[in-house]
Structure formats: C-alpha cells, structure tokens
Amino acid sequence: MLARVVGTDDYRIVMTGQGTAVGGECSCPAFEREGFCKHMVAVALAANAAAGCEDGSGGVLARVRDYLRTKDIEALVEMVMDMAERDPGMFGRLEIAAVAAGADDKTFESQMRVAVRDATRTRGFVDYARAPAWAAGVTAALDLLAETASGPRAPLVTELADYAISRIERAIEDIDDSDGYCLALLAHAQRVHLDACRTARPDPVELARDLYSRETQSDYDTFRDAVVEYADILGEEGLAEYRRLAEEAWEELPARIGPRRGQDDRYGDLQVASILDFFAERDGDVDQRIALRAKNLSSQGAYLQLVEFCLAHGREKAALRRAEEGLWLFEDERPDERLVLFTADLLLKSGRSAEAEAHLWRAFEKQPTLSLYGRLRALGGEPAAQRAIGHLQQKLEGAPSSAPWSFPADLLITIMMEEEMIEAAWDVVRDRGASRSVKEALARASETTHADRAIAVYEERVEELAAVGGTPGYQEAAALVTRMGALRGEAEQRAYLAELKERHRRKRNLMKLLG
C-alpha cells in the first residue's frame, strides 16, 4: 500500500503485509532513526477503518492508476509538468532525474554537484518550520545518487556522496534540527557512499586513508566504525593500511593512569582504540584488547569497564587486580559505588571477606548510600547496622542546621525504617527535617503506631497539592484525605473535611472529588 500523510511535512509511506504482520517504510526522519513511526501507524489505522468500505475496485490508488492508463503520453507529460510548475521540490527532482538519464559522465557529475550544492544551501538560518522542506530537497538529491550508486557511474557517486556529506555537515550550524533531519541525511549519504564503493571498488589503500581520516576526525560520527562497515571493500590490503595508521596514532598517545586533576580528562582518540580493538578481536587477541583498555584509566568508570571486560573473557585474577588498583589510585576521590561493589563481590568470591568489608566501610564513611549499607548489613548483621547508624548520626550532627533537608538525614531515616526504629526516625524528622518523599514513606510505615504524625504529614501534603492545583494533584489530595479517614475518628475527620472545603471552596474540581 502506498500512502501520503500530511503533517509538519508531507511524507510518503509504503505499507506491506496485513493483520498484525505489517512492515514498510516512511520518508520521515523518525523512520530513519527508529523504524516504525507514527505516520505508518496512522496509515495502518486508516486502512483498517476503510477495509469494509471498498467497492471491490481496489481502492483510490487503483482507480487513479486505471484513469491515468487511459491517457496518452503527451497528456501525462502535461499533467506532470503542470504539477511540477506549482511544486518547486518536484520540479527540482525531475530536473535532476532528467540530467541523470540523458547526460554524459562529465555533465552528470557537474550537474549533480550543482544539485547537491543547491539542495544543501541554507541561505541564512533555516528555522524549525522550514527545516522539513530543506531536508526533503537534500533527500531528493541523495535518492538520485542512491539510484545510480550500483551502476557504471558508481565512482562518480562515491565522490558526490562525499561532497554531499561535507555540505550537510557544514549546513548543520545553520539549521534548527530539533527533529534530527541532518543526522538522518548524513546516515543516508554515508549509505550511498558505502553502496557506491562496493560497486566501484576504489583503490583500497587510498580508501583506507580517507575513511580513517573521517572516522577519527569527523565531529558528527558519520563514518563511525567505518573500518567494520567497509571491511569487505577494503580487503586485506586496505585493512592493513587502516591498521598501520591507527597503530601509529596509538603509539603517540600517552598512557593515562589515575586521577588527572586540573587537566582535561577527555580522551579524544577513543575511536583509534575502537579501530585497534576491531583488529584485536579479529585476531582473537584478548591480551591486546585488555592492553588497549588499560592505556586510559583516568577515571574509576574506566577501571570498572576494564574489570568487566576481563571478567567477560575469563580473566578473573586480572579483573580483581585491576579493581583493587583502581580503588587504591582513587582512594582520595569520591568513591564510585559501582567499582566498590564490584570489587567487594570479587573479593568475596576469592574468600577475602574482611578486605571486601573494609572497602565497603571506607566507601560508606566517605559517601554513604543505601546500597552500600545493604551490603554491609548483609555481611555484618546487627553490629554493622548500628555502626552505620552511629556514623550517620555523627555526620548529621556536623551538618549545617540551615540545610535540614540535605543528606544524610534522608538516608538515616530510611535505614531506621528498615531497622524498625520508627520512633528514632520521627525524632530525626523533628530535629533535622526530611524530604517530602521520605516523610511520606515514614508516615505510611507508621500509620498504626504513630497515626497523629502520619496524619500531620498527609495534611501538609494535601495543602501543597491544593495550592498547586491541577486534576492529578487534586486526585492525590482526595486519596490522602480518604487515607486519613481510616486513621482517626469520624467526628474528627468530618471537622477536618469541613475546614478543608471552606479553605478551598473556590477550587470546584477539588470540591467535586472531596464529595
């Protein structure tokens, strides 16, 4: 089925299959990025709705085709030209197609270069409303290149696709590309380039040099992982050149181990590492793949990735050694909880539980979290729980009183709830305050033992919701009012409800929900 959907722009949709087994494609950017899109859903729904209304003639498109077949060629030409004169985009596509059909190679290249240049020209800033039309023009030029990418003009198309990519990348700064047209166009142009190279079979060494430069230097990742996509075209000769270039660049990079204070921690040559990792994986060289990851260990996250890689490839001892090395090098930094927990797990599997617990305590005392507490509680039982609570209470005493909702009050209250220290948790709320979510959690956990305090929290929240307004807020407020009704006497609830309605009587939607 062929259809057109009119939205921000006009999109062409092709639907295949029937029932629940449907597929197809759409000309919108969303389909390029994510696959099945809302326009295809709309067409499928419309087709289903119209399924029972067909008269057996095959639908509107079939009737239009039958009508056009009754016309002679001159009449069809006049109809198409009439539409093209009123549609600049259609006229441009026909003009490009005419050039491609009748020109020699030199003229084709010249005219297509002009067409790509004109299609990608922005003429000032292209705002959100104009972006779809601009993208449609570029798509038309790329579509024609795609049609000729597998033919005798493939060498020319390779150069033209390259030119289109550079033009699109240059245009990005002048376009409101909120809908992601440019990235989709770059992906389209790169596929054209790939298809053309597959047919043209350019010199593998020259292709390797060009692709390597683009893969490692482009700001838009248009040729990201090009060594993988073009491997069959490059062949052994081209791959050898690719590898040589990457190895030369890698040798010039300094190793980065440990914190790099006051320096730029970005590692701008990650793509070089990715290229070399492709070759090492191709060779089955796990040691080389580990060495590649070990050259940049300037963050705890990098250590974690290395540890995970070692484990995934059966190098348990190396994983533990690297994990401990990472914790030691970054012991003065804020701990990365993921690395700490991973290291603790590895130590426990190695029978070194005391060391695992020591790492967990060091991390908890620097940056306490519920996950670290849970692991310590599982290892140390009740004594560990009391030690953690004591540490948090001491830490809380040193916290500024002007910030009662800040850490560590919430964590202390949460742990006290888990330990069923409800009275102590309410004391912390009274003395230091707590976030709304923690107070509400404590209220729900203590409705049967501390109903008055729970009700006070719910009443406070009802007032907040009523002040903010909106149906969802009113619904939550009404649910809390009902919840309070189960916690106190009927007379007390009636009095509260009457007072609440009087305060907020102008909020009609809330009044309806309160009944």
N, C-alpha and C positions, 0 to 999 in steps of 0.2 A: 504494500500500500504506500502511495506517495501522498504527502500532505504538506500544507503550509500553515504555520502558526504565526499569528501576528501578536507581538509583544513589544518589548523595548526595540526590537528589530524584527524583520520577517525572517523566519527560519524554515529551512527545508528539512522534512522528516521522511525517512523511509522506514516503514514497519514491516517486519516479517513474522511468520508463524501465526498461531491462533491460540485461543484459550489462554491458559497460563504460561504456555511456552512461546513467548514473544521475544523478539530482538529487533535490531535495526540500528539506525544512526540518525543523528541530528546535526545541523550545521552550527549549533550554538557553542560558545566556549565551554559551558558546563559539561557537555558531552565529551569534549576533548580531554577535560581534566578528570572526570569522574565516571564517565559511561552513562548509563540510562538516566535521562533527565526529565524534568517536569513537563517539557513540551511533548515528549514521547508518551508520558502518562496521559496528558490531555488528549492526544490523538487517539490513544487506545480507548479511553472512556467515550469519546465522541463516536468512534467506530462501533463500540458495543451498543451505544444508545440508538444508533441508526440501523443496527443489524436487522431489526424487524420491520424496517420501513422501506427496504429495497423492493423495486418492482421487477426484479429478475433481469434487468438490463445491464447489471454490473456496476452501477453507481455513477456518480457525477463524472469522474475521470474517464470512465469508459465511454460515456455519452459524448464528452468533449472530443475524445480521440476519434470516435466514429464521425463526428461532424467535420473535424479537420481533414479526414481522409477524403471527404467529398470535394475538397478544394484543390485547385491545381497549384503547381509550384509557385507561379507568379503571385497568386493571391496570398499564399502562405508567407512569401517573402515580404509582401507589402504589410501584412499583419504584424510580422516580427519587427520590421523597421519602424512601424508606427509606434509600437510599444517601446522600442529602444530609444526613439527620439524623446520620449517622455520619462525615460529611466536612464540617467547618466551611467549608473553602475552596470546595467545590462548592456548599454552601448559600448562601454569600455571592454567588457568581457568579449563581446562579439568582435570588436576591433582586434583584440589580442589573438583571438582564435583565427581570424582571417589571416593575420600575419603568419601565424604558425603553420597554417595549411598551405600557403602559396609561396612563401619566401625561401630564398636560398639560405644556407647556414649563416653567412655573414650578416644578411639582413635580419634573419631571425634573432641572432644574438643582439644586434644593435637595437632592434625594436623591443625585444623583451627586456633589455636593460633599461630602456626608457620607460617601459610599462611598470617595471618594479620600482624604479625611481619615483615615478609619478604616484603610484599607489601608496608608497610608504612616506611620501612627503606630507608633513603636518601643517605647513603654512601657519605657524603660530601654535598656541596651545589648543589641544583637542580636548574639550570638556567631556563630561560623562555622557551627555546627550548625543554628542557627535561620534563618540568612540565606536559604537557598533557599525556605523556606516563606513568609517575609516577601515575597521578590521575586515569588513566584507570586501572592500576593494582589494586589500592585500591578499585575502583568501582566494579571490578570483585569479590573481596573477600566479599564486602558488599552485592552484589547482591545474592551471595550464602547464606549468613546469612539471607537475606530477604526471600528467598525461604523456609527456614526451621523455620522461626520465628513463624509460626502459627501451627506448628506440635508438636509432642511429645518432640522434643528437644528444645522447647521454653525456658526452664530455663537455658540451656547452652548458647543459643543465647543471652539471656539477659546479661550474664557475658561477652560473647565475644564482643558484641556491646559496652559495657562499656570499654573493653580493647581497642577496635578499636578507640574509641573517645579519650582516653588518648594518644594513639600512634599518632593520627593525630594532636592533639593539640601540642604534643612535636615536631612534624616534621615541624610545620609552620615556625619556625625561620630559617629553612634551605632551604626554597623554595622561588623562585621568583613567587609569587602567584598573579601576576598582573591581571590575568583573573578570580580570585576568586574561584579556584578549591577547596581550603581547606574548605572554609565556606560551599560550596555545599556538600562536603563529610561529614562534621560534621552534616549537616542537614539530610543527608541520613542515617548516622549511628544512629542519635537520633530517626528517624522514625522506624528504625529496632528495637531499644531498646523499643520504645513505643508499637509496634506490639507484640513483644515477651512478654512484661509484661502483655499485655491484654490477652494473651493465658495462660501464666504461673501462673498468679495471685500470685506474691510473697507476703511474709508477709507484710501487709500494713504499720505497724509501721516502720519496717526496711527500706522499700521502701521510706517512707516519710523522714526518716533521711538522706538517701542517696541523694534523689532528692533535699531536702532543702540545703544540703551542696553544691551540684553542682550549684543550681540556684543562690545562694548568693555569691559563691566564684570563679566561673569559669571566666577566662579572656576573653572568646570568646562567651558568651551568648548562648552556645549550649543548655542549659536547661532553657533558659529564659521563664518565665511564665509556668514552668513545673507544678505548682500546678493547673493550669487551664487545661492543656492537659491531665494530669494523674488523674484528679478528680474522674472519674468513676472507675478507677482501685484502687485508694486509699480507696475509700469508707469512711464512717463516721469515722471509727477508724483511718485510715491513715491521713485524713484531720484534725482530732483533734490533732494529734501529730505534723503535719505541723504547725498548728496554734500556738500550745504551744511553739515551737521552735522560731517562728517569734516574738511572744509576749515577750519572754524572752530577745531576742536580742534588741527589740524596747525599752524595759524599761531601758536598759543600755545606750541608746543613749541620749546625752544631747540635749536640745532644742536649736535651733539656730535662734535668732531673731535679725534683724538689721544688719548693716554693720559689717564685720569681718576683719578689717584692719590688715595686716601683718600675716594673718592666711590662711591656705588652705581652700578655700571655697567649695571644693568638698564634696559632701555628699555621702560617699561610700556605704551607706546602703539603697539606693533608692529602691533596689529590695525587701528589707524587707518591706518597706512601700507598695510596689505594692502587695506583698503577703497578707498583712493585709487588703489592700483595696479590694482585691478579696473576702475575708471573710465578710467584712463590707457590700459590695454590695450584697453579697449572703443573708445577714441578713436583707437587706433593711434599714441599719442604716446610714442615711445621716450625722447625727451629728458626728459619729465616722469617717466617710470619711473626713469630714471637719477638725476634730482634727488631723488626720494623716498628712494632707497637712499643717496644721498650726505649726507643730513642726519644720519644716525647712523653715524659712522665712529670709534667709540670703542674699537675693537679691530682687531687685524690680521685676524681672521676676517671682520669686516665689510668690510674693504678687499678681501679675497680674493673674497667674494661679489659685490661691485660689479665687480671686474675680470672675473670670469667672465661676469657679465651683459652687460657691454659687449662682450666678445668674441662672445658668443652672438648679439648683434644687430648684428654687423658694425662695431663701433666700436673698431678695433684701436688707433688712436692714443690714444683716451681711456683704453683699458684699460692701456696702457703708462704713460701719465702718472699714472694713479691708483695703479698698482702701485709706481712709484718714490716717489710721495708717501707711500704707506703705510710703505715701508721707512725713509724719511727721518724721518717723525714718530715711529716706534717704534724708532729706532736704539739707544736706551739700554735697551730692553726685551729680554727673552729672545726671540730671533727665532722667528717662525712659519715652520717649514720649508716649508710648502705655499706661502706667499706668496713666499718667497725663490726656490723652484724655478720657480714660475710666472713671476716677474719675469725670472729668468735666461733662461727659454725665449723670452719676448717680446723681450728684448734681443738674443738670438742670431738670431732671425728678422729683426731690424732691422739686422743686421750689426754690432752693438756688442758683440763677444765679450769685449773687455777689461773693459768695465763689468760684463758678466754674471759674469765670473770674479772680479772684485773683490767683488761682492755675495756670491758663494758663499764666498769666503775669509773675509769678515767674519763670516758666519753660522757657518762651521765653527770659527773660532777662539773664538767665544763659546759655541757649543753644538754640538760636533762630533757628527755622526751618520754612519751608513754610507751613507745616500742622498746626503748632501752630498759625502762622499768619492768615491762612484762618479761623480758629475757632474764633480767636479774632476779625477779621474783621466782621464776621457774627454776633457776639454779640455786638460789639461796634460801628460798622459803620465807617464813615469817621474819627472821632476823634481817633478811635483805629488805623486806618491805619497811620495817621500822627504821633501818638505816637510811633508805631513800626518803622517807617522810621527814626524818630529822634533818637531812641535808636541805630539803626544800623549805622547811620552816626556818632554818638558819638563813638561807638565801633570801627568803621573803622578808626577814627582819632587816636586812640590809638594803632592800629595795626602797626607792623614794616613795613617801606616802602620797605624793601628788599624782602618782600613776597607779591607782589601786586596781585597775583592770588589766594590768600588764602581767606578763609571765614573771614569776612562776605560780601565781595564785591559782589560775585555772587548772594547771596540772596537779597541784597539790590537792585541790578539791576533788578532781576526777579520781586520783589514786585513793583518797579517803573513801569515796563512794564504793570503789571496788573492794576496799578492805572493810566495808560496812561500818565505817567510823562517821556516821551521819551527823551526830551532834558536833563533833570536831569540825566537820565540813561546814556546817552552818556558822560556826564561830569564825572561820576564816572568811566566809562571805560577809559577816557582820563587820569584821575588823578591817578587811582589805578589799572587799568588793570582788566582783567576778563578772565575766562576760555574760550577756543575756542567755546564750545557749547553755552555758554551764549551770547557771542558776535554774533554768527551766528543767534541765536534766536532774539536778538535785531535788527540785520540787517534785517531779514525777516519782523519783526514787524514795521519797519520804512522805508521801501523802498519808499513809496510815499512822506514822509515828510523829510527824510534825505538820499536821494539817494546816495550822494557822500560818506557818511560814510559807508553805506551798501556796496557800490562797493569796497571801500578800504578793508573791511573785506573779501569780496569774492576773491579779487585779492591775498590777503595774503594766503588764504586757497588754492587757485589754485597753488601757488608756492610750498606750503608744499606738496601737492599731487603729483605734478610733480617731486619733489625731491625724494619722497619715491618710486614712480613707482608702477607698477602692474596694471592689467586691471581694477579692481574695482576702484582704485584711479583715474586712467585716465578717467573713465566714470563719476565719480563725478566731476572731474575738468571740463570736457566738459560741463556738465549740468550747472555748475556755470557760465561758460563763456556765455552760451546761456541766462542765467538769467540776467547777466549784460547787455546783448544786449538790453533788454527791458527797462533798466533804464537810458540809455544815448543815445546821438545822433549816427547816423550811421557812420559818419566820425570818431568820437572818438573811436567807437567800432572797426572799421577796423584798425585803427592805433594800438590799444592795441593788437588786434589779430595778426597783423604782427610782432610786437615786441615779443609777446609771442612765436610765431613759430620760430623766429630767435634764441631766447634763448634756446629753447628745440628742435632744429631741429634734433638732433640725436635720439630722442625718437620717433621711427617710429609709434608705436601703438597710442601714443598720437596725432601725426600729422594726422593719419587717422581719429580719432574721431573729431578733430577740423575742418577737411574738407579743 
